[in-house]
Amino acid sequence: MPIATDDQITTNCRWCNNNMSYNDPASQYQTLKIIQNTVRVPASLYMNDLAALNVYQKPGKYGVNWNQMSDRRVRHVQPSTVAGGSFYHASSTRTTITRCRPGAGCPGGSGVDIKHNSYDRYLNRIKGKGPVRRGVIPPDFGKPIVFNPAFPIYGGKTTKTSIVSGGGYQGNCICGDENDVIYDTLADPQRFQYYYEFDVGAYVYATNAEGYYVKALVLERMGTNYIVQYDDGTVAEKNISELLVYYPCNSETC
């Protein structure tokens, strides 16, 4: 288990990583993003990449979209809003007739998503396919790299990073399985599980039979277990993980 360094002790955050030379995978990946300028970028650049990822859809089984100027996998189908009657003689009191009115301009049809051959949307589709996505995370990411003169790796630059990252495949590589090793850190996994110690005669909040925290008095301490007495006189043995610091509550403010 790692020991907090001087730079961690002198800051307000006990387990904050302020040392850019840390060797855990999470710190290496963050340093890699700084080197490749995929963090601390303008909002316009982030939105540009996000738009490309939002436009892109993985093609169908033939490897192409239904139309090469479309950003959809299959053609979009827009049903007609005329629910019954003749197309030209439907009742406008019961259904919406297609005409030049707000909410009524819906003639129905398919393949209306070509966007008039928009080159901007076509370019977003090309960028969303690969250039703005993260590269494949090696299975041995974060481990020492053996230098190979035939395929040299300098500065630990083993993969391509991306500006946009998130759940699913947004911003991630679509050519391999997910690898969460980039989120591994050497920080103490128990750092959020520190508990208080209580003296005999102190008041605490302890869980009752229903699982609620109620006021109790510490009668005896046995290592990490405590004998507590509730206000109704019942006595129970509780582990330190079931106890909280008691703060007197003013009925006018609680």
Rosetta blueprint (number, residue, H / E / L):
1 M L
2 P L
3 I L
4 A L
5 T L
6 D H
7 D H
8 Q H
9 I H
10 T L
11 T L
12 N L
13 C L
14 R L
15 W L
16 C L
17 N L
18 N L
19 N L
20 M L
21 S L
22 Y L
23 N L
24 D L
25 P H
26 A H
27 S H
28 Q H
29 Y H
30 Q H
31 T H
32 L H
33 K H
34 I H
35 I H
36 Q L
37 N L
38 T L
39 V L
40 R L
41 V L
42 P L
43 A H
44 S H
45 L H
46 Y H
47 M H
48 N H
49 D H
50 L H
51 A H
52 A H
53 L H
54 N H
55 V H
56 Y L
57 Q L
58 K L
59 P L
60 G L
61 K L
62 Y L
63 G L
64 V L
65 N L
66 W L
67 N L
68 Q L
69 M L
70 S L
71 D L
72 R L
73 R L
74 V L
75 R L
76 H L
77 V E
78 Q E
79 P L
80 S L
81 T L
82 V L
83 A L
84 G L
85 G L
86 S L
87 F L
88 Y L
89 H L
90 A L
91 S L
92 S L
93 T L
94 R L
95 T L
96 T L
97 I L
98 T L
99 R L
100 C L
101 R L
102 P L
103 G L
104 A L
105 G L
106 C L
107 P L
108 G L
109 G E
110 S E
111 G L
112 V L
113 D L
114 I L
115 K L
116 H L
117 N L
118 S L
119 Y H
120 D H
121 R H
122 Y H
123 L H
124 N H
125 R H
126 I H
127 K H
128 G H
129 K H
130 G L
131 P L
132 V L
133 R L
134 R L
135 G L
136 V L
137 I L
138 P L
139 P L
140 D L
141 F L
142 G L
143 K L
144 P L
145 I L
146 V L
147 F L
148 N L
149 P L
150 A L
151 F L
152 P L
153 I L
154 Y L
155 G L
156 G L
157 K L
158 T L
159 T L
160 K L
161 T L
162 S L
163 I L
164 V L
165 S L
166 G L
167 G L
168 G L
169 Y L
170 Q L
171 G L
172 N L
173 C L
174 I L
175 C L
176 G L
177 D L
178 E L
179 N L
180 D H
181 V H
182 I H
183 Y H
184 D L
185 T L
186 L L
187 A L
188 D L
189 P L
190 Q L
191 R L
192 F L
193 Q L
194 Y L
195 Y L
196 Y L
197 E L
198 F L
199 D L
200 V L
201 G L
202 A L
203 Y E
204 V E
205 Y E
206 A E
207 T E
208 N L
209 A L
210 E L
211 G L
212 Y L
213 Y E
214 V E
215 K E
216 A E
217 L E
218 V E
219 L E
220 E E
221 R E
222 M E
223 G L
224 T L
225 N E
226 Y E
227 I E
228 V E
229 Q E
230 Y E
231 D L
232 D L
233 G L
234 T L
235 V E
236 A E
237 E E
238 K E
239 N E
240 I H
241 S H
242 E H
243 L E
244 L E
245 V E
246 Y L
247 Y L
248 P L
249 C L
250 N L
251 S L
252 E L
253 T L
254 C L
